[in-house]
């Protein structure tokens, strides 16, 4: 206590002088009373209370001390004065040196109990009282000469963290301070437990009534997010000062979620879609069995395998053209969020096969695929499969009636009257799918084109290609004729889109979309890092930044 008093400012010392004096007087009173009890012949020794220092060893104290309790008190006070000559920071004080103001209460109780005994004189004589006051005053340093009184003192403050060690329980101060601060709602997280329903949870924990829960579910774009959740799912929420729901945030997956915010008496729903970081990865493998399974074995996702298969099918007949041991490389870009891939998309593919070599690159401008030279997978598709002009003898008519039976006999093609032996040419690039002979169609050819369209040529006199052959736009594939069930020399020509026959004379056909000029230059510049990734053959994550720097150079 003495060290604490000495460390306080002068003003605080003067304010605490009565307290220090009272504590010292009460302490001296206790010592003298105890000393007085020891000298009474009728006082049993076991009822005498002898104050001991805090570091006393356990056991019953000896009453035959060479020094009296009063002398001991004076000696301890003298040592306290010596120990407080220099200011001592409060944070250097030990716990045992902190003043315990409860001693006042205990001392008062002690004095009351002593006064209650008539045979004991509880009054302090003048010498003891004078000694107590002098001890309390000197030991606290209150009579020290202050040489700095006339010196101008700058603004002072304290950075010590006194804590409960000095003031005891001050939780009431924290409550008062907290009451003055404005309420700031904070996000909390709830993890769904087995058997837990949102309706019950909302009423018990989120402060919502049943009608409010129903209205909230109606505001959701997908109520199943809250009605069909599973144990282990979690959501975040904010409550207002009264414990009512302010905001609720739930993620359907790592990227997609929904945010509900209270708007007066309703909740406004906002769709959450986190933006990921674009990451490129190169996959490589060889054909062993089906191409789809071989591609999936490299680690490609199902969606990427499907996109890749549809892409290559425009140029490659897997059943006829792929061979065991054919190599392929695929560059895929995905949006990565917390280590999870979203929206995987094929950027480039290189197929090195026994029967075909093919490299395709995605153009960021139109998202279509081109060869490194800028050729499109959907080249121009000619309206007519021949050169020159020939009369259209029968139109496309799916509701045509048979002239004899009167029944519906669809005419799914367009007939052109032409002499036998007229050259028939491919209207677009493709592959011969079928070469056959039919009793009604005569000799015929079926071609599947790179854009997915299919064409048929009937009543031919002679096919010029074989099954599985690769053909180019304008290449001769057959000679017209009059075979099968035919009323005269002509070419029956069909176009099939999505497995349905269409009118070849008005169906929308792809135009020449190959790149040229500045568009081609821009595409090839953009394709350089993709080509570098394919040529490197290094599977795994591709450093896009490195390729961007190479492109800038």
C-alpha positions as CSV (number, residue, x, y, z in Angstrom):
1,X,0.0,0.0,0.0
2,X,2.8,2.4,0.9
3,X,4.4,1.9,-2.5
4,X,1.1,2.5,-4.3
5,X,0.6,5.8,-2.4
6,X,4.1,7.0,-3.2
7,X,3.6,6.3,-6.9
8,X,0.4,8.4,-7.1
9,X,0.4,12.1,-8.1
10,X,0.5,14.6,-5.2
11,X,-3.1,15.5,-5.6
12,X,-4.2,11.9,-5.2
13,X,-1.9,11.6,-2.1
14,X,-3.7,14.4,-0.4
15,X,-7.1,12.9,-1.2
16,X,-6.0,9.5,0.1
17,X,-4.4,10.9,3.3
18,X,-7.5,10.2,5.5
19,X,-7.7,6.7,4.1
20,X,-4.0,6.0,4.7
21,X,-4.3,7.4,8.2
22,X,-7.4,5.4,9.0
23,X,-5.8,2.2,7.7
24,X,-2.7,2.8,9.7
25,X,-4.6,3.7,12.9
26,X,-6.8,0.6,12.5
27,X,-3.8,-1.6,12.0
28,X,-2.1,-0.2,15.0
29,X,-5.3,-0.6,17.0
30,X,-5.3,-4.3,16.1
31,X,-1.6,-4.7,17.1
32,X,-2.0,-3.0,20.4
33,X,-5.3,-4.9,21.2
34,X,-3.6,-8.1,20.4
35,X,-0.6,-7.2,22.5
36,X,-2.9,-6.2,25.3
37,X,-4.6,-9.6,25.1
38,X,-1.3,-11.4,25.3
39,X,-0.6,-9.8,28.7
40,X,-4.0,-10.8,30.2
41,X,-3.6,-13.8,32.5
42,X,-7.2,-14.9,31.9
43,X,-7.0,-14.9,28.1
44,X,-6.6,-18.4,26.6
45,X,-3.7,-18.6,24.2
46,X,-5.7,-20.4,21.5
47,X,-8.1,-17.5,21.1
48,X,-5.4,-14.8,20.5
49,X,-5.0,-13.6,16.9
50,X,-1.5,-12.7,16.0
51,X,-1.0,-10.9,12.6
52,X,1.6,-12.6,10.5
53,X,3.5,-11.5,7.4
54,X,2.4,-13.0,4.1
55,X,5.6,-15.1,3.8
56,X,5.2,-16.8,7.2
57,X,5.8,-20.6,7.2
58,X,2.8,-22.9,8.1
59,X,2.4,-23.9,11.8
60,X,1.4,-22.4,15.1
61,X,3.4,-19.2,15.8
62,X,5.5,-18.9,18.8
63,X,4.2,-16.4,21.3
64,X,7.6,-15.9,23.0
65,X,9.0,-13.5,20.5
66,X,11.8,-11.2,21.4
67,X,10.1,-8.3,19.8
68,X,6.6,-7.1,20.5
69,X,4.0,-6.7,17.7
70,X,4.2,-3.0,18.0
71,X,8.0,-3.0,17.5
72,X,7.5,-5.3,14.6
73,X,5.0,-2.9,13.0
74,X,7.3,0.0,13.4
75,X,10.1,-1.9,11.9
76,X,8.0,-2.9,8.9
77,X,6.9,0.7,8.4
78,X,10.5,1.9,8.5
79,X,11.4,-0.6,5.8
80,X,8.4,0.5,3.7
81,X,9.7,4.1,4.0
82,X,13.1,3.1,2.7
83,X,11.5,1.1,-0.1
84,X,9.5,4.0,-1.4
85,X,12.2,6.6,-1.7
86,X,11.9,6.3,-5.5
87,X,8.8,6.4,-7.5
88,X,7.6,2.9,-8.5
89,X,5.5,2.3,-11.6
90,X,2.2,0.6,-10.8
91,X,2.8,-2.2,-13.3
92,X,5.9,-3.2,-11.2
93,X,3.8,-3.9,-8.1
94,X,3.3,-7.4,-7.0
95,X,-0.2,-8.7,-6.3
96,X,0.5,-8.9,-2.6
97,X,1.5,-5.2,-2.5
98,X,-1.9,-4.0,-3.7
99,X,-4.0,-2.3,-1.2
100,X,-7.0,-4.3,0.1
101,X,-9.6,-1.8,1.2
102,X,-11.5,-4.6,2.9
103,X,-9.0,-4.2,5.7
104,X,-11.0,-1.1,6.8
105,X,-14.1,-3.1,7.2
106,X,-12.4,-5.9,9.1
107,X,-10.6,-3.5,11.3
108,X,-13.8,-1.7,12.2
109,X,-15.4,-5.0,13.1
110,X,-12.4,-5.9,15.2
111,X,-12.6,-2.6,17.1
112,X,-16.3,-3.2,17.7
113,X,-15.7,-6.6,19.0
114,X,-13.0,-5.3,21.3
115,X,-15.2,-2.5,22.6
116,X,-17.9,-5.0,23.4
117,X,-15.6,-6.5,26.1
118,X,-15.7,-4.3,29.1
119,X,-12.5,-5.6,30.7
120,X,-10.5,-4.5,27.7
121,X,-9.5,-0.9,27.2
122,X,-10.0,-0.3,23.5
123,X,-8.9,3.3,23.6
124,X,-5.6,4.2,22.1
125,X,-3.3,6.3,24.3
126,X,-2.0,9.5,22.9
127,X,1.4,7.9,22.1
128,X,0.0,5.1,20.0
129,X,-2.4,7.4,18.1
130,X,0.5,9.8,17.4
131,X,2.7,7.0,16.3
132,X,-0.1,5.7,13.9
133,X,-0.6,9.1,12.3
134,X,3.1,9.7,11.9
135,X,3.6,6.3,10.4
136,X,0.7,6.8,7.9
137,X,2.0,10.2,6.9
138,X,5.7,9.6,6.6
139,X,5.5,6.1,5.0
140,X,3.1,7.4,2.3
141,X,5.6,10.2,1.4
142,X,3.0,12.9,1.8
143,X,5.3,15.2,3.7
144,X,8.1,15.1,1.1
145,X,9.2,18.4,-0.3
146,X,7.9,18.9,-3.8
147,X,10.6,20.8,-5.7
148,X,8.6,20.8,-8.9
149,X,5.7,22.8,-7.7
150,X,6.8,26.0,-9.4
151,X,7.8,24.2,-12.7
152,X,5.3,24.3,-15.5
153,X,4.0,20.8,-16.1
154,X,3.0,19.6,-19.5
155,X,-0.2,17.7,-20.2
156,X,0.1,14.4,-18.6
157,X,-1.5,11.0,-19.2
158,X,-1.0,7.3,-18.4
159,X,-0.6,4.3,-20.6
160,X,-0.5,1.7,-17.9
161,X,-3.1,-1.1,-18.1
162,X,-4.2,-1.4,-14.5
163,X,-6.8,-4.0,-15.0
164,X,-8.7,-5.8,-12.3
165,X,-5.5,-6.2,-10.3
166,X,-5.8,-2.7,-9.0
167,X,-9.5,-2.0,-9.0
168,X,-10.9,-5.4,-8.5
169,X,-14.2,-6.1,-10.3
170,X,-14.9,-3.2,-12.7
171,X,-17.4,-5.0,-14.9
172,X,-20.0,-2.4,-14.1
173,X,-17.8,0.2,-15.8
174,X,-17.7,-2.0,-19.0
175,X,-21.5,-2.3,-18.9
176,X,-21.9,1.5,-18.6
177,X,-19.5,2.1,-21.5
178,X,-21.2,-0.6,-23.6
179,X,-24.5,1.1,-23.0
180,X,-23.3,4.3,-24.5
181,X,-21.9,2.7,-27.7
182,X,-24.2,2.3,-30.7
183,X,-25.3,-1.3,-31.5
184,X,-23.4,-2.8,-34.4
185,X,-24.9,-6.1,-35.7
186,X,-22.2,-8.8,-36.4
187,X,-22.3,-11.8,-38.7
188,X,-22.8,-15.1,-36.9
189,X,-22.7,-18.6,-38.4
190,X,-25.1,-21.5,-37.7
191,X,-24.3,-25.1,-38.7
192,X,-27.4,-27.2,-39.5
193,X,-27.8,-30.2,-37.2
194,X,-29.5,-33.4,-38.0
195,X,-33.3,-33.1,-38.0
196,X,-33.3,-29.3,-37.8
197,X,-35.8,-27.4,-39.9
198,X,-35.5,-23.8,-40.9
199,X,-39.1,-22.9,-39.8
200,X,-38.4,-24.0,-36.3
201,X,-34.9,-22.5,-36.2
202,X,-36.1,-19.2,-37.5
203,X,-38.7,-18.9,-34.7
204,X,-36.4,-20.1,-31.9
205,X,-33.1,-18.3,-32.9
206,X,-33.8,-15.7,-35.5
207,X,-36.8,-14.0,-33.9
208,X,-39.2,-14.6,-36.7
209,X,-42.9,-15.5,-36.5
210,X,-44.5,-18.3,-38.5
211,X,-46.0,-15.8,-41.0
212,X,-42.7,-14.1,-41.4
213,X,-41.0,-17.4,-42.2
214,X,-43.6,-18.2,-44.9
215,X,-43.2,-14.7,-46.4
216,X,-39.4,-15.1,-46.4
217,X,-39.6,-18.4,-48.2
218,X,-41.9,-16.9,-50.8
219,X,-39.3,-14.2,-51.5
220,X,-36.6,-16.8,-52.2
221,X,-35.8,-17.6,-55.9
222,X,-35.2,-21.2,-54.8
223,X,-36.9,-22.0,-51.4
224,X,-35.3,-25.5,-51.5
225,X,-32.1,-23.8,-50.3
226,X,-33.8,-23.5,-46.8
227,X,-36.3,-26.3,-46.9
228,X,-34.1,-29.1,-48.2
229,X,-30.9,-28.5,-46.4
230,X,-28.7,-31.2,-44.9
231,X,-26.9,-31.6,-41.6
232,X,-23.5,-29.9,-41.9
233,X,-24.7,-27.1,-44.1
234,X,-24.2,-23.6,-42.7
235,X,-25.5,-20.1,-43.2
236,X,-24.6,-16.6,-41.8
237,X,-27.0,-14.2,-40.2
238,X,-27.3,-10.9,-38.4
239,X,-29.7,-9.9,-35.7
240,X,-30.8,-6.5,-34.7
241,X,-30.6,-5.2,-31.1
242,X,-33.9,-6.9,-30.2
243,X,-32.8,-10.3,-31.6
244,X,-34.8,-10.2,-34.9
245,X,-33.3,-11.3,-38.2
246,X,-31.7,-8.5,-40.3
247,X,-29.7,-10.4,-42.9
248,X,-29.2,-14.0,-43.9
249,X,-26.6,-15.3,-46.3
250,X,-26.5,-18.9,-47.6
251,X,-24.2,-20.3,-50.3
252,X,-25.5,-23.1,-52.6
253,X,-21.9,-24.0,-53.4
254,X,-18.5,-22.3,-53.2
255,X,-19.5,-19.7,-55.9
256,X,-23.3,-19.3,-55.9
257,X,-25.5,-18.2,-53.1
258,X,-28.2,-15.8,-51.9
259,X,-28.4,-12.8,-49.6
260,X,-31.6,-11.8,-47.8
261,X,-31.8,-8.4,-46.2
262,X,-34.7,-7.0,-44.3
263,X,-36.5,-4.2,-46.1
264,X,-39.1,-2.8,-43.7
265,X,-41.4,-5.8,-43.1
266,X,-40.1,-7.9,-46.1
267,X,-36.8,-9.4,-47.2
268,X,-35.1,-8.4,-50.4
269,X,-33.2,-11.3,-52.1
270,X,-29.9,-10.7,-53.9
271,X,-28.1,-13.4,-55.9
272,X,-24.5,-14.0,-54.9
273,X,-22.0,-15.1,-57.6
274,X,-18.4,-15.0,-56.5
275,X,-15.9,-14.3,-59.2
276,X,-13.1,-16.8,-59.5
277,X,-9.5,-16.5,-60.8
278,X,-9.0,-17.9,-64.3
279,X,-6.6,-20.8,-64.2
280,X,-5.4,-22.8,-67.2
281,X,-4.4,-26.4,-67.1
282,X,-3.0,-28.7,-69.8
283,X,-4.1,-32.3,-70.0
284,X,-2.5,-35.0,-72.2
285,X,-3.3,-38.6,-72.9
286,X,-3.5,-41.3,-75.5
287,X,-6.4,-43.2,-77.0
288,X,-7.0,-46.6,-75.4
289,X,-10.5,-47.8,-76.1
290,X,-13.1,-45.1,-76.5
291,X,-11.9,-41.5,-76.9
292,X,-14.3,-40.2,-74.2
293,X,-13.0,-42.7,-71.6
294,X,-9.4,-42.0,-72.6
295,X,-10.0,-38.2,-72.2
296,X,-11.7,-38.7,-68.8
297,X,-8.7,-40.8,-67.6
298,X,-6.5,-37.7,-67.9
299,X,-8.5,-35.9,-65.2
300,X,-10.8,-33.9,-67.5
301,X,-14.2,-33.1,-66.0
302,X,-17.3,-34.7,-67.6
303,X,-18.4,-31.3,-69.0
304,X,-15.0,-30.7,-70.6
305,X,-15.0,-34.2,-72.1
306,X,-18.5,-33.6,-73.6
307,X,-17.4,-30.3,-75.1
308,X,-14.2,-31.8,-76.5
309,X,-16.0,-34.7,-78.1
310,X,-18.6,-32.5,-79.8
311,X,-15.8,-30.3,-81.0
312,X,-13.6,-33.0,-82.6
313,X,-16.6,-34.8,-84.1
314,X,-17.0,-32.0,-86.6
315,X,-13.6,-33.1,-88.1
316,X,-13.0,-36.5,-86.7
317,X,-14.9,-39.8,-87.0
318,X,-13.9,-41.5,-83.8
319,X,-15.2,-44.8,-84.9
320,X,-13.2,-44.8,-88.2
321,X,-10.4,-42.4,-87.7
322,X,-9.2,-42.9,-84.1
323,X,-6.6,-45.5,-83.5
324,X,-5.1,-46.9,-80.3
325,X,-2.0,-44.9,-79.4
326,X,-3.2,-41.6,-81.0
327,X,-2.0,-38.7,-78.8
328,X,-4.0,-35.7,-77.7
329,X,-3.5,-32.6,-75.6
330,X,-6.2,-30.3,-74.2
331,X,-5.8,-26.9,-72.8
332,X,-8.7,-26.1,-70.4
333,X,-9.5,-22.8,-68.5
334,X,-11.5,-22.8,-65.3
335,X,-12.6,-20.3,-62.7
336,X,-11.0,-21.3,-59.4
337,X,-12.7,-20.4,-56.1
338,X,-11.2,-21.8,-52.9
339,X,-9.5,-24.6,-54.8
340,X,-12.7,-25.6,-56.6
341,X,-13.0,-25.3,-60.4
342,X,-16.1,-23.8,-62.1
343,X,-17.1,-23.2,-65.7
344,X,-14.4,-25.3,-67.3
345,X,-14.0,-24.5,-71.0
346,X,-11.8,-26.0,-73.7
347,X,-9.3,-23.4,-75.1
348,X,-7.3,-25.5,-77.4
349,X,-6.9,-29.1,-78.5
350,X,-4.2,-30.9,-80.5
351,X,-4.8,-34.4,-81.9
352,X,-1.9,-36.4,-83.3
353,X,-3.4,-39.5,-84.9
354,X,-2.5,-42.2,-87.4
355,X,-5.2,-41.0,-89.8
356,X,-5.5,-37.3,-88.9
357,X,-3.6,-34.5,-87.3
358,X,-5.7,-31.6,-86.1
359,X,-5.2,-28.4,-84.0
360,X,-8.1,-26.2,-83.0
361,X,-7.9,-22.9,-81.0
362,X,-10.8,-20.9,-79.4
363,X,-11.1,-17.3,-80.6
364,X,-11.9,-15.0,-77.7
365,X,-13.7,-12.6,-79.9
366,X,-16.5,-14.9,-81.1
367,X,-15.8,-18.0,-78.9
368,X,-15.6,-20.2,-82.1
369,X,-12.8,-22.6,-82.9
370,X,-10.3,-22.1,-85.8
371,X,-7.2,-23.8,-87.1
372,X,-3.9,-22.0,-86.5
373,X,-4.3,-20.6,-90.1
374,X,-7.7,-19.1,-89.2
375,X,-9.9,-21.7,-91.0
376,X,-13.3,-22.3,-89.4
377,X,-14.8,-25.5,-88.4
378,X,-18.0,-24.3,-90.2
379,X,-16.8,-23.4,-93.7
380,X,-19.2,-22.2,-96.3
381,X,-22.0,-24.6,-97.3
382,X,-23.1,-24.4,-100.9
383,X,-26.8,-24.4,-101.6
384,X,-26.5,-26.7,-104.7
385,X,-24.4,-29.9,-104.9
386,X,-23.5,-29.5,-108.6
387,X,-22.0,-26.9,-110.9
388,X,-24.2,-25.2,-113.5
389,X,-28.0,-24.7,-113.7
390,X,-30.5,-27.6,-113.7
391,X,-34.3,-27.5,-113.5
392,X,-35.9,-28.3,-110.2
393,X,-38.3,-31.1,-111.0
394,X,-39.8,-31.8,-107.6
395,X,-39.9,-29.6,-104.4
396,X,-39.4,-30.6,-100.8
397,X,-42.9,-31.6,-99.5
398,X,-43.3,-33.6,-96.3
399,X,-47.1,-33.6,-96.9
400,X,-47.1,-34.9,-100.4
401,X,-49.7,-37.5,-101.4
402,X,-49.1,-40.5,-103.5
403,X,-50.7,-40.1,-106.9
404,X,-52.1,-43.6,-106.9
405,X,-52.9,-44.5,-103.3
406,X,-53.7,-41.0,-102.1
407,X,-51.9,-41.6,-98.9
408,X,-49.3,-39.2,-97.4
409,X,-46.0,-40.0,-99.1
410,X,-43.5,-37.4,-97.9
411,X,-40.9,-36.1,-100.3
412,X,-38.0,-35.2,-98.0
413,X,-35.6,-34.0,-100.7
414,X,-35.3,-31.8,-103.8
415,X,-35.2,-33.3,-107.2
416,X,-33.1,-31.8,-110.1
417,X,-33.6,-33.1,-113.6
418,X,-30.2,-33.7,-115.2
419,X,-28.6,-36.0,-117.7
420,X,-27.1,-39.3,-116.5
421,X,-23.4,-38.9,-115.6
422,X,-23.7,-35.3,-114.4
423,X,-20.9,-34.7,-111.7
424,X,-22.2,-34.4,-108.1
425,X,-19.9,-32.3,-105.8
426,X,-19.7,-32.0,-102.0
427,X,-21.4,-28.8,-100.8
428,X,-19.1,-28.6,-97.8
429,X,-16.2,-30.4,-96.1
430,X,-17.1,-33.7,-94.5
431,X,-16.7,-37.5,-94.4
432,X,-18.5,-40.2,-96.4
433,X,-20.7,-42.0,-93.9
434,X,-22.4,-44.5,-96.2
435,X,-22.2,-45.8,-99.7
436,X,-24.9,-48.3,-100.7
437,X,-27.6,-49.6,-103.0
438,X,-31.3,-49.7,-102.4
439,X,-34.2,-51.1,-104.4
440,X,-36.1,-47.8,-104.3
441,X,-33.3,-45.2,-103.8
442,X,-30.9,-46.9,-106.2
443,X,-27.2,-46.2,-105.6
444,X,-26.8,-43.6,-102.9
445,X,-24.2,-41.8,-100.7
446,X,-24.6,-40.3,-97.2
447,X,-22.1,-37.6,-96.1
448,X,-21.7,-36.1,-92.6
449,X,-20.3,-32.6,-92.8
450,X,-18.1,-30.7,-90.3
451,X,-20.9,-28.5,-89.1
452,X,-23.0,-31.5,-88.1
453,X,-25.3,-31.4,-91.1
454,X,-25.9,-34.6,-93.1
455,X,-26.6,-34.8,-96.9
456,X,-28.0,-37.7,-99.0
457,X,-27.7,-38.3,-102.8
458,X,-30.0,-40.9,-104.4
459,X,-30.5,-42.5,-107.9
460,X,-26.8,-42.2,-108.7
461,X,-25.3,-44.0,-111.6
462,X,-21.8,-44.3,-110.0
463,X,-20.3,-43.3,-106.6
464,X,-16.8,-41.8,-106.8
465,X,-15.9,-42.1,-103.1
466,X,-15.7,-44.9,-100.5
467,X,-17.1,-45.1,-97.0
468,X,-15.0,-43.2,-94.5
469,X,-13.3,-41.1,-97.1
470,X,-12.6,-37.5,-96.2
471,X,-14.0,-35.0,-98.7
472,X,-13.6,-31.3,-99.3
473,X,-16.0,-28.7,-100.5
474,X,-16.4,-28.8,-104.3
475,X,-14.9,-32.3,-104.6
476,X,-16.6,-34.8,-107.0
477,X,-18.3,-37.5,-105.1
478,X,-20.7,-39.2,-107.6
479,X,-22.3,-39.2,-111.0
480,X,-26.1,-38.6,-111.4
481,X,-28.3,-41.4,-112.8
482,X,-31.7,-43.1,-112.9
483,X,-31.3,-46.1,-110.6
484,X,-33.9,-47.5,-108.3
485,X,-37.5,-46.5,-108.4
486,X,-37.3,-43.4,-110.6
487,X,-39.4,-41.9,-113.4
488,X,-36.5,-40.4,-115.2
489,X,-32.8,-39.3,-114.9
490,X,-32.5,-36.9,-111.9
491,X,-30.6,-36.2,-108.6
492,X,-32.5,-36.6,-105.4
493,X,-30.8,-34.3,-102.8
494,X,-31.5,-34.2,-99.1
495,X,-30.2,-32.1,-96.2
496,X,-30.8,-33.4,-92.6
497,X,-30.3,-31.1,-89.6
498,X,-30.6,-32.6,-86.1
499,X,-31.8,-35.9,-87.6
500,X,-34.7,-34.1,-89.3
501,X,-35.0,-33.5,-93.1
502,X,-35.2,-29.8,-94.1
503,X,-35.8,-27.9,-97.3
504,X,-32.3,-27.6,-98.9
505,X,-33.5,-24.6,-100.9
506,X,-34.3,-22.3,-97.9
507,X,-32.6,-23.8,-94.8
508,X,-30.1,-21.4,-93.2
509,X,-26.6,-22.6,-94.2
510,X,-23.3,-21.5,-92.6
511,X,-21.3,-18.9,-94.5
512,X,-17.6,-18.8,-94.9
513,X,-16.4,-17.7,-91.4
514,X,-12.7,-18.1,-91.9
515,X,-10.6,-15.3,-90.5
516,X,-8.7,-12.9,-92.7
517,X,-6.9,-9.5,-92.6
518,X,-6.6,-7.8,-89.2
519,X,-9.0,-10.3,-87.6
520,X,-6.7,-13.1,-88.5
521,X,-3.6,-11.2,-87.2
522,X,-5.4,-10.5,-83.9
523,X,-6.4,-14.2,-83.6
524,X,-3.0,-15.5,-84.3
525,X,-1.4,-13.1,-81.7
526,X,-3.9,-14.3,-79.1
527,X,-3.3,-17.9,-80.1
528,X,0.5,-17.8,-79.5
529,X,0.4,-18.6,-75.7
530,X,-2.1,-21.4,-76.3
531,X,0.1,-22.9,-79.0
532,X,3.1,-22.5,-76.7
533,X,1.3,-24.4,-74.0
534,X,0.3,-27.2,-76.4
535,X,3.9,-27.4,-77.8
536,X,5.4,-27.5,-74.3
537,X,3.7,-30.8,-73.5
538,X,4.0,-29.9,-69.7
539,X,0.8,-31.1,-68.1
540,X,-0.6,-29.3,-65.1
541,X,-1.3,-25.7,-64.3
542,X,-0.1,-23.2,-66.9
543,X,1.3,-19.9,-65.8
544,X,-0.8,-17.5,-67.8
545,X,1.2,-14.5,-66.7
546,X,4.3,-15.9,-68.3
547,X,2.6,-16.3,-71.6
548,X,1.1,-12.8,-71.4
549,X,4.6,-11.4,-70.9
550,X,5.9,-13.4,-73.9
551,X,3.0,-12.0,-75.9
552,X,3.8,-8.4,-74.9
553,X,7.5,-8.9,-75.9
